[in-house]
């Protein structure tokens, strides 16, 4: 199970860690934390040194009810950061958290390697054809509605069945267009309440049947801090626990705020399998 990132083959038989860099002022955990070049470079250097294989950069906050920003504003926020990171860390593998095909196009041209689309192509009809043209790995996430409406869209007859059907349909569309590297993200917290998130966690192994790498992003999310009755800042231990559960269910990429702890999870999990 390899990913082709700009000619570099990433072997996912050993799970990898994706560090999160939010450059939005209103993200739920680290919004507004990285405001200038020095802070951004220092955080990315730390994540890379801690063992991150990928850095996921987002300029559009997708937390529930987040403020909508224009395509131009998203590009103005994100493009200089990509150029800065590629210049400073020439080998860096950048994943771009966007649902807009124009942002995907321009960020890959600026040096990004992966597109991470929370909407699975549902919010931009040109996304799939753009990915096919760019030939970069594509993270296909499950969500209903938009970040502004998703909280009210969590109505399912059978949650797991619906997500599997959603993935099957979209994988088929991508394959027809010639997209070869697809990663699945079941979308914890996106149009799913806490009970549904744990139902999803309980059934992660089901997605193995789709025979594609699975990305799990539960880092410091409300399913953890609300269940434990703590703040997001106090949710690292809970995150580590669910990252471990995810690895045991077959996750190949952990998307996290805290890289060092996630890399330790992977190392220990690898020892269990031997």
PyMOL commands that set and color helices and strands:
alter all, ss='L'
color gray80, all
select helices_A, chain A and resi 37-49+71-88+101-109+127-134+150-152+159-177+194-202+204-210+222-228+232-234+236-248+259-273
alter helices_A, ss='H'
color red, helices_A
select strands_A, chain A and resi 2-5+8-11+16-22+54-58+94-97+114-117+137-141+182-185+213-216+253-256
alter strands_A, ss='S'
color yellow, strands_A
deselect
rebuild
show_as cartoon
